[in-house]
Amino acid sequence: LLADYPDSPYEEDASFRAASCDFGLSRFTVAEPKLRTFVQRWPESKLAGEAYVMLGDCGGTAGRLTEAVRDYLQVLQHEVNIEQYNYAMFRSAEMLQEMKDYDRAATLLRDYVTRKRPGSNIPMALHGIAQALWQKEEHDQALSFYRTAMEQYGGDRKELGVDMLIDDW
């Protein structure tokens, strides 16, 4: 379609789907330039947020963590479903922790908690903030943070992330 009908009204969708297919087949080095072209050409597309999630994965898979975090954070500028949003935010925080950028990881997760989108995983975010504090050797503050999180969410063991809070606390 893209080769035979470059001016088709389906060009935007076909461009995204072609990149998605390569991504789904784990051909990240092929998918990544297609995704970059897509988000540059259609920055306001309803599919742009999902494209940035995939770009973050491409960068992360290649070990380009700074670039991956930058792409994941672009998701905030687009409307995406809660699963993509949660995934992008938690992968960003995980990568920032791996880069030992604990302040930025904690700030990202605090902002996530503040946004409190329906379907957000607040206990897991609180766990990540406490982990960042612990890694910064702010042990008293981390323990206090864990305790507050446990008091607030520890009663609902079905809530994702509560088990992590319990284990670390």
N, C-alpha and C positions, 0 to 999 in steps of 0.2 A: 504494500500500500504506500509506504513512504517513498519508495523508489519510483513507482509508476504514477502516483498521484500526489506530488509534493504540495499541492495547494488544496488538498482535500479538507473538508471541515472536520475530519477525524485525525488530522495531523498531530494535534496535541496529544490526544489519547493514545494514538498508535506509537508516538515517540516514547511516552511513558511506559506503555506495555512492552515495547521492544527492550527497553532497559531493564524492566522488571523480570522479563524472561531470563536475560543474561544473569541478573542478580540471583534469581531462583536456582539457576544451574551452577551457582558459586563461581561464575566467571566475573569476578569483581573487577579485574583490570579492564575488561570489556564494558561492563555495566557503568563503571564510574564516569568515564567521559560522556557517555550518553545521558546520565543523570545530571551532570554539570550543565550540559547543553540545554537539557530540559528546563532546569530551574532558572537559567539565564534567559531563555527564550520566553518562558511562561511563568514569571515570578509570582503572579497572582492566581495561578491555577489551583483548583481544589485539590490537586494531587501533589502540589509542591511540598507540603509537610511530610507526606509519606516518602517522597523522593529524598528529603533531607535525612530521614531516619535511615534509609538505605545508604546514603552517602556516609553517614556516621559509621555504619557497619563496615563499609568499604575501607575507610580510613583506619578504623580500629583493627580490622583483620590484617592490614598491612603494617600495623605498629605505629601509625602516625596519629598518636593520641591527641595532640593539640588540635590537629585538623578535625579529627573525629568529634571532639567536644564542641568545636565551633559549629560543625554541621548539625549535631544533635540539638544545640541551643537555638538553631534557626527554626526548629519545630515550634517554638514559642510564638513565632510570628504568623503561624498558620493554624487553621482549624484542622485538628486531627482527632481521631477517636481516643478514648481514655487509655486504651492499651498502648497505642503508639506514644502518647504523651508520657505515660509512666515509664515505659521502656527507655525513651530518650533521656528523661531526667535522671533515672537511676544509672544508666550506662555512663552518662556524663559524670555523675558523682563518683562512680567506681573508677573511672579513668583518671579523674582529678586526684583521687586518693592514691592511685598507682603512681602518679607523677609527684606525689608528696606535696600537692597543693591543697593542704587541709583547710585553709581558710576559705578558699574558693569553693571547695566541696561543701563545707558547712553553710556558706552563704547561699549556694544554689539550693540546698535542701531546705533551708529556712524560708526562702522565697517560695518554694514548692508548697510548704506547709501553709504559708500565708495565702497563697492562691486557692488552696483547698477546693479544687475542682471536684465535682461529684465523681466518685469512683477512685479518688486519690488514695494512696496507701500511706497514710500519715504515720502509723507506727514504724513502718520500714524507713521512712524519712527521718524520724526521730532517732532511730537506731544508727543511721548513717551520720547524723550530726554528732551523736555521742561517740561514735568511732573516731571521727575526725578530732574531737576534743582529746580523746585518749591518745591518739597518735601524736598530738602536739604536746603530750606529757602534761596536760591539764587534767590530771586524774581526779582531783576533788570535784571540779566542775563537771567532768564526764559522769562521775558516779551520781552526782546530784541530778544531772539531766536524766540519767537512766531511771532514777527513783521517781522523778516527776512523771516520766513517760509511763512507768509501770502503774503509778497511781491512777493515771488518766485512762490507760488502755489495757492494763493487765488483766482486768476482769473478763475481757472478751477474747478467749483463747482462739476463737475462730478467725479473728481479724489477722490478716496476713502481716507478718512482721513482729507480732507479739512474741512468738517463740524465740526470735532472734534477740529481742530485748531481754527476755527472761534468761536465756543462755549467757549473754554477756554480763548482765547485772549480777 
